[in-house]
């Protein structure tokens, strides 16, 4: 997500459905109190949950 991949692209890479990806991303956004995927990625970077690649 932090690299700008769509849910479909992430699903293909992980061999899961787009809907599974969306489900988990919605949970991430809720837990990080974010209104968008971009904001969730920025917050995760700042909190050290993910690393910049």
C-alpha positions in Angstrom: 0.0 0.0 0.0 2.8 2.4 0.9 4.2 1.9 -2.6 1.0 2.9 -4.3 -0.2 -0.6 -5.2 -3.9 -1.1 -5.6 -5.8 -3.7 -3.6 -6.0 -5.9 -6.7 -2.2 -5.7 -7.2 -1.5 -6.5 -3.5 -4.0 -9.4 -3.8 -2.2 -10.9 -6.8 1.2 -10.6 -5.0 -0.2 -12.3 -1.8 -2.5 -14.7 -3.7 -5.6 -13.5 -1.9 -8.7 -11.7 -3.2 -9.0 -8.0 -3.6 -11.8 -8.1 -1.0 -9.5 -9.7 1.5 -7.0 -7.0 1.0 -9.7 -4.3 1.4 -10.9 -6.0 4.6 -7.5 -5.8 6.2 -6.7 -2.3 4.9 -10.0 -1.1 6.4 -8.9 -2.5 9.8 -5.5 -0.9 9.5 -7.1 2.4 8.7 -9.5 2.1 11.6 -6.7 1.2 14.0 -4.6 4.1 12.8 -7.6 6.5 12.9 -7.1 7.3 9.2 -9.6 8.4 6.6 -7.5 7.3 3.6 -4.9 4.7 2.6 -2.3 7.4 2.1 -2.8 8.8 5.6 -2.6 5.3 7.1 0.7 4.7 5.3 2.1 8.0 6.5 1.1 7.2 10.1 2.5 3.7 9.9 5.8 5.1 8.7 6.0 7.7 11.4 5.1 5.1 14.1 7.8 2.8 12.8 5.3 0.0 11.9 6.6 -0.1 8.3 9.9 1.0 6.8 10.4 3.1 3.7 11.7 1.1 0.7 
